[in-house]
C-alpha cells in the first residue's frame, strides 16, 4: 500500500475541493446553516437531508428568513453533481427594529442558491404589499427550461408608523 506524502492530496481534501467548487457557482447566495436532519441513509456519501439555513434581508435591517430545503446525498450529492428536489419552505420574521437601506422595489430577488451543478436554483423574492404595509417573501425553484410550481410564502408586517419606502 502506498503512503501519502505532503505533496499528495488526500481523498478527503479532494472531495472537499470538489464540493466547494460545486457550491461556489456564480450568483449563488451565501446563507448560514442553522442545522439539518437526515432523511435517508446512504451507504456511500452523505445522507439525504433537510437543511435549514438563515439569511438576513439585505435591504431590510431587522428581518431574517429561514429556508428549509431538501439536499440530495449519495456520491452525486457529496460532490455537488446531484439535482436537489424542488421542495422548499420559507419563514421570515422580524428579529430587531426594522429599517430600510433605501427605497425598495415592489418585487426583488433577495436570495438565490444553486440546487444543481448547472441550471437549477432556489430563489426567494420579496414583494411589497403597500396597502397592508407588509413584506411578502416567496420561495420557489426554477430551472433553465422548466421550473417547479411548488412554492411557499411568508409575510412580515411592518409597523404602521414606519411606511415601506418604494422606488
Secondary structure, 3 states (H helix, E strand, C coil): CCCCCCCCCCHHHHHHHHHHHHHCCCCCCCCEEEEEEEEECCCCCECEEEEEEEEECCCEEEEEEEEEEEECCHHHHHCCCCCCCCCEEEEEEEEEEEEECCCECCEEEEEEEECCCCCCEEEEEEEEECCCCEEEEEEEEECCCCCCCCEEEEEEECCCCCCCCEC
